[in-house]
Amino acid sequence: MARVLLDSTVLIDALRGRTAADRLRQMRRTGDEPWVCAVSIDEIWRGLRTEEEPRAARLLRGLRLAPLGASEGIRAGGWRREHALKGLTLHQADCLIAAAAVGIDGRLATGNPDDFPMDDLVVEHWPAGA
């Protein structure tokens, strides 16, 4: 059984009934655990239309919540500092999402794998809108 943290691109695709919805159902059949973190919840909730909220709430109830504590904040800040020294600016939200995935010893499913260049993170590309 593997843990997979779903980022906002995957969650949006699942809400819109695209390929991510099928992959999420398949994960559950194979015993893989779908997870989410508060940052991704914020990102999708911010863009929802009022009529989409009940469906989004149902989706989120079916996911495990990855903690975001001090160790994840330290990991995220370290990545941002490390990459800044190389001239690459990483977004705080992306680093926190990645830290949550590492914190649960899971993979990260995203439609934007280039946003997650962290060496100790396993990224699965779930193409957005596919």
Backbone bond lengths (Angstrom), bond angles and torsions (degrees), N, CA, C in turn:
res aa  C-N    CA-C-N  psi(-1)  N-CA   C-N-CA  omega(-1)  CA-C   N-CA-C  phi
1 M - - - 1.450 - - 1.527 108.73 -
2 A 1.318 116.96 127.37 1.460 122.73 -178.38 1.521 110.04 -112.38
3 R 1.304 115.03 148.95 1.465 121.79 175.10 1.526 108.42 -98.24
4 V 1.324 115.56 132.56 1.462 120.73 179.63 1.526 108.02 -131.20
5 L 1.332 115.36 118.24 1.452 120.33 177.16 1.528 108.18 -87.56
6 L 1.313 116.49 127.25 1.461 122.62 -177.51 1.525 109.28 -95.56
7 D 1.321 116.69 125.59 1.461 117.97 177.86 1.524 109.63 -87.61
8 S 1.311 116.33 179.13 1.466 120.37 -172.57 1.525 113.47 -63.23
9 T 1.331 119.04 -33.64 1.465 119.83 179.34 1.526 110.38 -62.51
10 V 1.309 116.58 -39.86 1.470 121.61 179.74 1.529 109.86 -70.42
11 L 1.316 116.62 -42.65 1.471 120.02 179.57 1.522 111.52 -62.37
12 I 1.328 116.69 -41.81 1.470 120.04 179.01 1.523 110.34 -63.68
13 D 1.328 116.67 -43.80 1.467 119.44 177.56 1.522 111.13 -61.23
14 A 1.319 117.17 -41.26 1.473 120.36 178.42 1.523 110.43 -62.78
15 L 1.326 117.69 -42.62 1.465 121.28 179.14 1.517 112.17 -63.97
16 R 1.312 116.36 -31.53 1.464 120.57 -178.48 1.526 112.01 -88.73
17 G 1.349 117.30 4.69 1.463 121.07 176.00 1.517 114.24 74.94
18 R 1.319 117.44 20.14 1.462 121.13 179.70 1.523 110.39 -83.68
19 T 1.304 116.81 -167.84 1.463 123.42 -174.93 1.522 112.91 -53.42
20 A 1.320 117.52 -35.34 1.465 120.36 -179.19 1.525 111.51 -59.04
21 A 1.329 117.52 -32.70 1.472 120.12 178.04 1.521 110.34 -63.33
22 D 1.334 117.36 -43.13 1.468 121.09 177.59 1.521 111.26 -65.75
23 R 1.325 116.88 -42.08 1.472 120.14 179.44 1.526 111.26 -64.28
24 L 1.320 116.36 -36.68 1.461 120.87 178.04 1.530 110.72 -65.48
25 R 1.321 117.02 -43.53 1.476 120.20 176.33 1.524 110.79 -62.12
26 Q 1.338 117.31 -40.90 1.464 121.68 178.76 1.530 110.67 -64.12
27 M 1.319 117.03 -40.30 1.469 120.47 177.28 1.515 110.93 -55.43
28 R 1.305 115.26 -45.93 1.466 119.59 -177.53 1.524 111.00 -64.87
29 R 1.332 116.80 -35.59 1.478 119.91 178.97 1.529 111.34 -68.27
30 T 1.321 117.12 -32.72 1.466 120.28 -178.07 1.524 112.40 -87.78
31 G 1.316 117.02 -4.61 1.456 120.42 178.22 1.513 114.80 92.67
32 D 1.334 118.25 -0.70 1.459 119.91 175.78 1.527 109.07 -69.65
33 E 1.316 115.79 147.85 1.462 121.57 -177.20 1.527 111.07 -101.26
34 P 1.335 118.22 119.87 1.465 120.36 174.40 1.533 110.56 -84.44
35 W 1.318 115.29 131.98 1.452 122.78 -179.20 1.522 109.88 -123.50
36 V 1.327 115.77 164.39 1.457 123.21 176.06 1.525 107.17 -146.09
37 C 1.319 116.81 161.12 1.468 119.56 172.64 1.527 108.75 -124.43
38 A 1.318 115.56 164.68 1.466 121.68 -175.30 1.527 112.47 -59.92
39 V 1.325 117.75 -31.34 1.468 120.19 -179.30 1.531 110.15 -64.12
40 S 1.327 116.69 -44.55 1.471 119.77 179.06 1.521 111.38 -67.52
41 I 1.320 116.72 -35.75 1.469 119.62 176.20 1.524 109.44 -60.72
42 D 1.328 116.76 -45.75 1.462 120.68 177.33 1.528 110.86 -58.55
43 E 1.323 116.30 -45.99 1.464 120.20 -176.67 1.527 111.84 -61.47
44 I 1.331 117.70 -42.46 1.468 117.18 -179.22 1.521 111.56 -77.63
45 W 1.319 117.23 -38.16 1.475 119.84 -176.41 1.519 110.89 -63.33
46 R 1.322 115.20 -35.98 1.464 121.25 -179.87 1.531 111.51 -58.91
47 G 1.329 117.73 -32.14 1.457 120.57 -176.02 1.518 115.35 -101.20
48 L 1.323 117.48 2.27 1.467 119.54 -177.85 1.522 112.34 -73.67
49 R 1.322 114.50 146.72 1.455 120.22 166.76 1.528 106.90 -83.79
50 T 1.303 117.57 152.62 1.468 121.90 -175.59 1.519 111.99 -52.76
51 E 1.316 116.84 -40.83 1.472 119.76 -177.68 1.530 112.71 -70.72
52 E 1.332 117.89 -15.21 1.464 121.57 178.57 1.536 112.90 -86.08
53 E 1.317 117.34 -14.84 1.456 120.83 -174.29 1.532 113.94 -58.79
54 P 1.346 120.55 -44.37 1.470 118.47 179.91 1.537 112.73 -61.53
55 R 1.319 117.52 -40.20 1.469 120.59 179.00 1.524 110.67 -66.73
56 A 1.331 116.57 -39.77 1.468 120.35 178.14 1.528 110.58 -65.62
57 A 1.308 116.81 -40.55 1.471 120.35 178.68 1.527 110.69 -62.46
58 R 1.336 117.52 -40.13 1.479 120.66 177.13 1.521 110.96 -62.85
59 L 1.324 116.79 -44.26 1.459 120.73 178.40 1.526 110.51 -58.95
60 L 1.313 116.76 -47.72 1.460 120.61 -176.80 1.523 112.55 -66.05
61 R 1.329 117.51 -33.54 1.469 120.19 177.71 1.521 111.67 -62.30
62 G 1.322 117.48 -25.60 1.455 121.79 -179.35 1.523 114.30 -87.00
63 L 1.332 117.05 4.51 1.464 121.27 -177.65 1.524 110.00 -115.25
64 R 1.309 115.73 149.42 1.464 120.71 174.00 1.520 108.25 -83.68
65 L 1.324 116.25 147.72 1.465 121.53 -176.72 1.519 110.14 -100.04
66 A 1.327 116.22 119.45 1.460 122.08 177.68 1.528 108.93 -79.58
67 P 1.317 116.82 134.47 1.465 119.18 -179.98 1.528 111.95 -71.98
68 L 1.302 114.07 149.18 1.471 121.63 171.99 1.515 106.54 -124.84
69 G 1.308 115.70 98.48 1.460 121.38 -179.23 1.507 110.76 -121.03
70 A 1.318 114.90 -160.67 1.460 120.80 -176.59 1.525 112.38 -60.05
71 S 1.333 117.82 -42.40 1.474 118.81 -177.42 1.523 111.76 -65.48
72 E 1.335 116.99 -36.18 1.467 119.54 177.25 1.530 110.52 -69.44
73 G 1.331 116.92 -38.03 1.462 120.25 177.26 1.524 112.00 -64.41
74 I 1.319 115.94 -39.94 1.467 120.18 177.33 1.519 110.85 -65.31
75 R 1.321 116.55 -43.54 1.475 120.29 179.53 1.529 109.75 -62.88
76 A 1.336 117.22 -46.89 1.472 121.28 -179.10 1.524 111.02 -61.55
77 G 1.329 117.18 -45.21 1.456 120.57 178.96 1.517 112.31 -64.18
78 G 1.325 116.23 -36.49 1.470 120.02 177.12 1.507 111.95 -63.84
79 W 1.332 115.92 -42.99 1.464 119.20 177.89 1.526 110.63 -62.34
80 R 1.316 117.32 -44.33 1.467 120.47 -178.65 1.522 110.93 -61.63
81 R 1.333 116.24 -42.59 1.463 120.86 178.90 1.524 110.78 -65.62
82 E 1.331 116.03 -47.42 1.470 121.64 -178.92 1.529 111.19 -57.55
83 H 1.314 116.64 -46.80 1.465 120.09 -177.75 1.526 112.05 -73.97
84 A 1.330 117.08 -31.58 1.469 120.14 176.93 1.528 110.43 -62.77
85 L 1.324 116.20 -36.70 1.467 119.95 177.94 1.528 111.50 -64.16
86 K 1.338 116.72 -22.57 1.470 122.19 177.55 1.526 111.61 -94.02
87 G 1.353 116.17 1.98 1.456 120.31 179.72 1.516 114.31 86.63
88 L 1.322 118.41 14.52 1.469 122.56 -178.89 1.522 109.50 -114.04
89 T 1.309 116.35 122.73 1.459 121.16 179.01 1.523 109.07 -92.58
90 L 1.329 115.69 120.67 1.464 121.31 175.29 1.522 108.43 -101.75
91 H 1.319 116.00 144.41 1.462 120.77 179.71 1.525 110.16 -78.03
92 Q 1.312 114.56 140.83 1.455 120.36 -179.86 1.524 111.45 -56.08
93 A 1.327 117.68 -46.17 1.461 120.80 -178.29 1.530 111.01 -59.69
94 D 1.334 117.16 -44.27 1.464 120.30 -179.99 1.525 111.06 -62.79
95 C 1.320 116.67 -40.44 1.468 119.70 -179.87 1.522 111.52 -67.16
96 L 1.327 117.46 -38.01 1.462 119.90 177.77 1.526 111.13 -68.31
97 I 1.318 117.36 -39.41 1.468 120.98 177.01 1.525 109.60 -62.53
98 A 1.324 116.63 -46.13 1.465 120.52 179.06 1.521 111.19 -62.54
99 A 1.330 117.02 -41.65 1.463 120.81 178.95 1.527 111.06 -63.41
100 A 1.319 117.19 -36.17 1.465 120.35 177.01 1.525 110.39 -64.21
101 A 1.323 117.48 -40.37 1.468 121.22 178.37 1.524 110.80 -63.53
102 V 1.313 116.72 -46.68 1.471 120.14 178.50 1.521 109.94 -64.31
103 G 1.320 116.77 -37.30 1.462 121.50 -179.07 1.512 114.35 -62.20
104 I 1.333 117.27 -28.42 1.471 120.24 177.63 1.519 111.30 -98.57
105 D 1.335 115.83 8.12 1.459 122.04 -177.46 1.524 110.11 57.40
106 G 1.342 114.70 46.76 1.453 120.42 -177.13 1.512 112.47 -123.45
107 R 1.319 114.55 175.06 1.462 122.33 173.97 1.525 107.85 -92.82
108 L 1.315 115.88 162.13 1.457 121.33 176.46 1.517 108.88 -111.77
109 A 1.324 117.14 124.50 1.467 122.44 174.68 1.521 107.86 -98.70
110 T 1.349 115.90 124.53 1.460 120.65 -176.58 1.523 110.92 -149.45
111 G 1.297 115.11 154.69 1.452 120.75 171.72 1.513 112.10 -88.17
112 N 1.335 116.49 -6.69 1.467 122.32 -176.86 1.528 111.20 -125.85
113 P 1.321 118.62 68.33 1.473 119.46 -176.09 1.526 114.12 -62.16
114 D 1.331 118.54 -25.78 1.463 120.61 -179.75 1.526 112.60 -67.88
115 D 1.335 116.85 -17.53 1.468 120.73 178.47 1.530 112.17 -78.33
116 F 1.334 116.62 -5.47 1.461 120.98 -173.22 1.533 110.99 -128.76
117 P 1.351 117.46 71.66 1.465 120.95 -176.35 1.537 114.38 -86.61
118 M 1.317 117.92 15.36 1.463 121.62 -175.74 1.534 110.08 -68.00
119 D 1.335 115.68 132.29 1.467 120.79 -176.26 1.520 113.67 -63.31
120 D 1.313 118.19 -37.61 1.461 120.50 -174.42 1.529 113.39 -93.76
121 L 1.321 117.17 21.69 1.460 123.09 179.69 1.523 109.61 -115.69
122 V 1.329 116.73 131.53 1.460 121.85 174.82 1.527 107.57 -94.90
123 V 1.325 116.23 119.74 1.460 122.29 -175.39 1.518 110.44 -111.86
124 E 1.335 116.08 132.15 1.468 122.27 171.99 1.519 107.25 -107.04
125 H 1.325 116.61 128.98 1.463 120.23 178.37 1.524 108.98 -87.66
126 W 1.328 115.61 113.12 1.456 122.15 172.10 1.538 105.32 -109.07
127 P 1.321 118.30 95.13 1.467 120.55 -174.01 1.534 112.51 -53.90
128 A 1.294 115.66 129.80 1.466 121.41 179.93 1.520 110.24 -67.98
129 G 1.321 115.01 137.38 1.455 121.33 176.15 1.507 115.21 74.54
130 A 1.308 116.82 1.88 1.476 119.21 -178.20 1.509 111.47 -77.94
